[in-house]
Amino acid sequence: MTLLEVDGLHTRFPTPRGTVDAVNEVDLRIESGEIVGLVGESGSGKSVLAESVMGIVEEPGEIAGGDIRLHGESLLDLPESERREIRGGTVSMVFQDPMNSLNPTLTVGEQIAEMVRLHQPVGESVSLPAEIKRKIVGAAKNGEAWRKAIEMLESVEIPEPESRATDYPHEFSGGMRQRAMIAMALAAEPDLLIADEPTTALDVTIQAQILDELRDLQDAFDTAILLITHDLAVVAEVCDRVNVMYAGEIVERAEADALFRDPQHPYTQGLIASTPRLDAPTDELEPIEGNVPDLIDIPYACHFAPRCPEAKRECYEVHPDFRPVGDSARYPNRPRGGESNEDHVAACLRRGPEEERL
């Protein structure tokens, strides 16, 4: 069953130099209980897409077009009071920097307990600030919300959760802070968890542990996950389906195994070629030449054309629509394998059925 539908989303930021089209006509689907990857270089619009879904785009940014539907209901039509109920409840987000996302003046356990009070029917007041309740009422350590906070810390494998719940964020390591953020996001038992670069700045051992825990938690809570990253190894490890984003647009989407087995868009091929692999070591990687373009008034139709080794004149003049590629192009009548199974498509004039290619 489709949980989240993003159709033609356009999020822009006016600046003195012109309008930044950070997310430009993006479509995205997430089915219940699956892990969907959103991958691309820094500056490609991944985080702005997540903020648009959450409804936290900072001014002067605005959603200028398209729709975002959760369980079939348009979020953009809801008043802000109802979106606040959804934000952190039905949809939760883990941000890139847990140290800046956690309140340094409150214990980790109290911050998780407050999330429980806000979004679960535990019968505990949220009208007073959490620190006042902890000091005066004592509700934090005696109530159901506190017990739930301990359970959530345990679920993300924080050692000695009863003791560590009384610690402050600065007393946690980077990996433990990230686990605490995941515990907080899952405390409301959301239908969708958006994880924005959850393994950034962690060493590889801790990264692997966090990814394993995300998979386990997705199974335990039946929560769909939108995993945002620039790390293809992370995507290959955990995702069911992948969307590749470049300069504000989705340029390729496929099931994860199809994308890595047979990447089609020149940008996706470049990302994979520039990623070191343990199973196929090489003396030299092949970096993508150039940089992500300035997103103000991009003058060429295919945003990747100036960096693309295959670009022709038409690539600069004709905006590429999605075309079936890979097995989807070779076997157009092949039955799909399941509810979340979708075609392999890429937005490239040089790809697709032979009769349609440049």
LINURQUI-V575899 format. One record per residue. N is the residue number from 1. RES is the residue in three letters. PHI is phi in radians with two decimals (* if undefined). PSI is psi as a letter, one per 20 degrees, with the letter a starting at -180 (none if undefined). D_LAST is the distance of its C-alpha to the last C-alpha in whole Angstrom. Layout:
BEGIN
N_RES_PHI_PSI_D_LAST, N_RES_PHI_PSI_D_LAST
END
This chain:
BEGIN
1_MET_*_p_37, 2_THR_-1.26_p_35, 3_LEU_-1.64_g_37, 4_LEU_-2.15_p_34, 5_GLU_-2.22_o_31, 6_VAL_-1.95_p_30, 7_ASP_-2.17_o_28, 8_GLY_0.99_k_26, 9_LEU_-1.20_p_28, 10_HIS_-2.28_o_28, 11_THR_-2.05_p_31, 12_ARG_-2.31_r_31, 13_PHE_-2.30_o_34, 14_PRO_-1.24_p_35, 15_THR_-2.34_r_36, 16_PRO_-1.04_h_38, 17_ARG_-1.51_i_35, 18_GLY_2.50_a_32, 19_THR_-1.65_p_31, 20_VAL_-1.56_o_30, 21_ASP_-1.56_n_27, 22_ALA_-1.22_h_28, 23_VAL_-2.27_p_27, 24_ASN_-2.21_o_24, 25_GLU_0.99_l_23, 26_VAL_-1.63_p_24, 27_ASP_-1.95_q_25, 28_LEU_-2.66_p_27, 29_ARG_-2.23_p_29, 30_ILE_-2.33_p_32, 31_GLU_-1.55_q_34, 32_SER_-1.01_p_38, 33_GLY_1.34_j_39, 34_GLU_-1.90_r_36, 35_ILE_-1.93_o_34, 36_VAL_-1.99_p_31, 37_GLY_-1.63_q_29, 38_LEU_-2.20_o_28, 39_VAL_-2.16_q_27, 40_GLY_2.93_r_25, 41_GLU_-1.17_r_27, 42_SER_-1.04_p_30, 43_GLY_1.56_j_29, 44_SER_-1.51_i_26, 45_GLY_1.84_j_28, 46_LYS_-1.09_g_29, 47_SER_-1.19_h_33, 48_VAL_-1.15_h_33, 49_LEU_-1.08_g_31, 50_ALA_-1.10_g_34, 51_GLU_-1.13_h_36, 52_SER_-1.15_g_35, 53_VAL_-1.09_g_35, 54_MET_-1.30_i_39, 55_GLY_1.35_k_40, 56_ILE_-2.20_k_41, 57_VAL_-1.17_p_38, 58_GLU_-1.37_q_41, 59_GLU_-1.10_q_41, 60_PRO_-1.51_j_40, 61_GLY_-1.10_q_37, 62_GLU_-2.69_q_36, 63_ILE_-1.49_o_34, 64_ALA_-1.69_i_32, 65_GLY_-3.05_r_31, 66_GLY_1.56_a_30, 67_ASP_-2.56_q_32, 68_ILE_-2.25_o_34, 69_ARG_-2.06_p_36, 70_LEU_-2.06_p_38, 71_HIS_0.93_k_39, 72_GLY_1.45_i_38, 73_GLU_-1.82_p_40, 74_SER_-1.23_p_38, 75_LEU_-1.26_h_39, 76_LEU_-1.25_i_39, 77_ASP_-1.56_i_41, 78_LEU_-1.48_q_44, 79_PRO_-1.18_q_47, 80_GLU_-1.04_h_47, 81_SER_-1.08_h_50, 82_GLU_-1.32_h_48, 83_ARG_-1.17_h_45, 84_ARG_-1.13_h_48, 85_GLU_-1.14_h_49, 86_ILE_-1.26_g_45, 87_ARG_-1.21_o_45, 88_GLY_1.58_i_46, 89_GLY_-1.80_e_47, 90_THR_-1.20_h_45, 91_VAL_-2.20_p_42, 92_SER_-2.10_r_43, 93_MET_-2.39_p_41, 94_VAL_-1.84_o_42, 95_PHE_-1.53_r_41, 96_GLN_-1.15_g_40, 97_ASP_-2.00_n_44, 98_PRO_-1.14_h_46, 99_MET_-1.14_h_49, 100_ASN_-1.48_i_48, 101_SER_-1.65_h_48, 102_LEU_-1.62_q_51, 103_ASN_-1.35_o_54, 104_PRO_-1.22_i_56, 105_THR_-1.67_i_60, 106_LEU_-2.09_q_59, 107_THR_-1.15_q_60, 108_VAL_-1.06_g_56, 109_GLY_-1.07_g_58, 110_GLU_-1.17_h_59, 111_GLN_-1.18_h_56, 112_ILE_-1.20_g_54, 113_ALA_-1.06_h_58, 114_GLU_-1.14_h_57, 115_MET_-1.10_h_53, 116_VAL_-1.10_g_55, 117_ARG_-1.07_h_58, 118_LEU_-1.24_h_55, 119_HIS_-2.16_i_53, 120_GLN_-2.22_q_55, 121_PRO_-1.37_m_58, 122_VAL_-1.72_i_61, 123_GLY_1.26_k_63, 124_GLU_-1.99_p_63, 125_SER_-1.18_q_63, 126_VAL_-2.08_j_61, 127_SER_-1.35_h_62, 128_LEU_-1.68_q_64, 129_PRO_-1.02_q_62, 130_ALA_-1.03_h_62, 131_GLU_-1.16_h_64, 132_ILE_-1.16_g_67, 133_LYS_-1.07_g_66, 134_ARG_-1.14_h_66, 135_LYS_-1.45_h_69, 136_ILE_-1.67_g_72, 137_VAL_-1.43_h_71, 138_GLY_1.30_j_70, 139_ALA_-1.19_h_67, 140_ALA_-1.02_g_65, 141_LYS_-1.55_i_66, 142_ASN_-1.95_i_68, 143_GLY_-1.69_r_66, 144_GLU_-1.13_h_63, 145_ALA_-1.09_g_60, 146_TRP_-1.14_g_62, 147_ARG_-1.09_h_62, 148_LYS_-1.14_h_58, 149_ALA_-1.08_g_57, 150_ILE_-1.09_g_59, 151_GLU_-1.07_g_57, 152_MET_-1.20_h_54, 153_LEU_-1.10_h_54, 154_GLU_-1.15_h_56, 155_SER_-1.16_h_52, 156_VAL_-1.72_j_50, 157_GLU_1.11_k_53, 158_ILE_-1.35_p_55, 159_PRO_-1.19_q_58, 160_GLU_0.81_m_61, 161_PRO_-1.06_h_59, 162_GLU_-1.08_g_63, 163_SER_-1.32_g_64, 164_ARG_-1.22_h_60, 165_ALA_-1.09_h_60, 166_THR_-1.58_j_63, 167_ASP_-1.48_r_61, 168_TYR_-1.68_q_59, 169_PRO_-0.93_h_55, 170_HIS_-1.20_i_56, 171_GLU_-1.54_i_58, 172_PHE_-1.71_q_55, 173_SER_-1.27_r_53, 174_GLY_-1.04_g_49, 175_GLY_-1.14_h_48, 176_MET_-1.23_h_51, 177_ARG_-1.10_g_50, 178_GLN_-1.13_g_46, 179_ARG_-1.08_g_48, 180_ALA_-1.10_h_50, 181_MET_-1.13_h_48, 182_ILE_-1.15_g_46, 183_ALA_-1.06_g_49, 184_MET_-1.13_g_50, 185_ALA_-1.13_h_46, 186_LEU_-1.54_i_47, 187_ALA_-1.08_h_51, 188_ALA_-1.53_j_50, 189_GLU_0.90_l_48, 190_PRO_-1.25_q_45, 191_ASP_-1.37_h_42, 192_LEU_-2.36_p_40, 193_LEU_-1.97_p_40, 194_ILE_-1.76_o_37, 195_ALA_-1.92_o_38, 196_ASP_-1.68_o_36, 197_GLU_0.86_l_36, 198_PRO_-1.22_i_39, 199_THR_-1.95_j_40, 200_THR_-1.08_p_39, 201_ALA_1.22_j_42, 202_LEU_-1.80_q_43, 203_ASP_-1.25_r_44, 204_VAL_-1.08_h_42, 205_THR_-1.14_g_45, 206_ILE_-1.19_h_45, 207_GLN_-0.97_g_42, 208_ALA_-1.07_h_42, 209_GLN_-1.13_g_45, 210_ILE_-1.09_g_43, 211_LEU_-1.14_g_40, 212_ASP_-1.05_g_43, 213_GLU_-1.18_h_45, 214_LEU_-1.05_g_42, 215_ARG_-1.08_g_41, 216_ASP_-1.11_g_45, 217_LEU_-1.20_h_45, 218_GLN_-1.07_g_42, 219_ASP_-1.20_g_44, 220_ALA_-1.20_h_48, 221_PHE_-1.79_i_47, 222_ASP_0.94_l_44, 223_THR_-1.74_p_42, 224_ALA_-1.30_q_38, 225_ILE_-2.25_p_37, 226_LEU_-1.77_o_34, 227_LEU_-1.76_o_34, 228_ILE_-1.76_p_32, 229_THR_-2.83_r_32, 230_HIS_-1.82_j_30, 231_ASP_-1.72_o_31, 232_LEU_-1.14_h_29, 233_ALA_-1.12_h_32, 234_VAL_-1.12_g_33, 235_VAL_-1.09_g_31, 236_ALA_-1.11_h_31, 237_GLU_-1.27_h_34, 238_VAL_-2.20_i_35, 239_CYS_-1.53_q_32, 240_ASP_-1.47_g_31, 241_ARG_-2.34_q_28, 242_VAL_-2.36_p_26, 243_ASN_-2.05_p_24, 244_VAL_-1.74_p_22, 245_MET_-2.00_p_22, 246_TYR_-2.51_p_21, 247_ALA_0.87_l_22, 248_GLY_1.53_i_24, 249_GLU_-2.23_q_21, 250_ILE_-1.41_p_20, 251_VAL_-1.92_i_17, 252_GLU_-2.72_q_18, 253_ARG_-2.51_q_21, 254_ALA_-2.97_r_22, 255_GLU_-1.15_q_26, 256_ALA_-1.02_g_27, 257_ASP_-1.14_h_27, 258_ALA_-1.18_h_23, 259_LEU_-1.13_g_22, 260_PHE_-1.41_h_24, 261_ARG_-1.31_h_24, 262_ASP_-2.55_m_20, 263_PRO_-1.10_q_18, 264_GLN_-2.04_g_15, 265_HIS_-1.16_p_14, 266_PRO_-0.97_h_14, 267_TYR_-1.20_g_17, 268_THR_-1.08_g_19, 269_GLN_-1.07_h_18, 270_GLY_-1.17_g_20, 271_LEU_-1.05_g_23, 272_ILE_-1.19_h_24, 273_ALA_-1.17_h_24, 274_SER_-1.66_j_26, 275_THR_-1.79_p_28, 276_PRO_-1.15_q_31, 277_ARG_-2.22_p_32, 278_LEU_-1.27_h_36, 279_ASP_-1.47_i_35, 280_ALA_-2.53_m_32, 281_PRO_-1.11_q_34, 282_THR_-2.46_q_32, 283_ASP_-1.26_h_34, 284_GLU_-2.32_p_31, 285_LEU_-1.58_r_28, 286_GLU_-2.01_n_25, 287_PRO_-1.21_q_25, 288_ILE_-1.36_p_22, 289_GLU_-1.17_q_22, 290_GLY_1.43_a_24, 291_ASN_-2.34_r_25, 292_VAL_-1.04_p_24, 293_PRO_-1.25_q_24, 294_ASP_-1.05_p_27, 295_LEU_-1.44_j_26, 296_ILE_-1.57_o_28, 297_ASP_0.87_l_25, 298_ILE_-1.06_p_22, 299_PRO_-1.48_i_20, 300_TYR_-2.01_q_17, 301_ALA_-1.15_g_15, 302_CYS_-1.59_o_13, 303_HIS_-1.13_h_17, 304_PHE_-1.58_i_16, 305_ALA_-0.91_g_14, 306_PRO_-1.14_i_17, 307_ARG_-1.81_i_18, 308_CYS_-1.53_p_14, 309_PRO_-1.24_i_14, 310_GLU_-1.84_j_10, 311_ALA_-1.11_q_10, 312_LYS_-2.07_r_8, 313_ARG_-0.98_g_10, 314_GLU_-1.11_h_8, 315_CYS_-1.11_h_9, 316_TYR_-1.40_i_12, 317_GLU_-1.93_h_13, 318_VAL_-2.04_p_11, 319_HIS_-1.25_p_13, 320_PRO_-1.40_p_11, 321_ASP_-1.57_r_13, 322_PHE_-1.18_p_14, 323_ARG_-2.29_q_13, 324_PRO_-1.15_p_15, 325_VAL_-2.38_r_14, 326_GLY_1.03_c_17, 327_ASP_-1.11_h_19, 328_SER_-1.12_h_19, 329_ALA_-1.46_h_15, 330_ARG_-1.27_h_17, 331_TYR_-2.25_m_21, 332_PRO_-1.10_h_20, 333_ASN_-1.75_j_24, 334_ARG_-1.14_p_25, 335_PRO_-1.10_q_28, 336_ARG_-1.38_q_28, 337_GLY_-1.62_i_31, 338_GLY_3.02_r_33, 339_GLU_-1.08_h_33, 340_SER_-1.59_i_31, 341_ASN_-1.28_p_28, 342_GLU_-2.34_r_25, 343_ASP_-1.16_q_21, 344_HIS_-1.58_o_19, 345_VAL_-2.30_q_16, 346_ALA_-2.49_q_14, 347_ALA_-1.67_n_13, 348_CYS_-2.70_p_9, 349_LEU_-1.22_i_6, 350_ARG_-1.61_j_5, 351_ARG_-2.19_r_8, 352_GLY_1.73_a_10, 353_PRO_-0.95_q_10, 354_GLU_-0.97_h_9, 355_GLU_-1.25_i_9, 356_GLU_-1.84_i_7, 357_ARG_-1.35_q_4, 358_LEU_-1.20_none_0
END
